[in-house]
């Protein structure tokens, strides 16, 4: 089982419920909620506030490609 983290300990990462944290991104992309398509692609991002996201169960990632819609993460 993969190690999970609390949201406050994640600089770049994702939550299986469709949330992403990317503290290196622009302010509108820093904290986002995504819909997960039936084929597993992450689509239709919406900005959210930090406090509305799950606080536990996060997986860290190396980076996200914000230029390519539906891209998944590169896990650490």
Secondary structure, DSSP 8 states (H G I E B T S, - for coil): ----B-GGG-SEEEETTTEEEETTS-GGGSEEEEEE-TTS-EEEEEE--GGGS-SS-EEEEEE--TTSTT---EE-
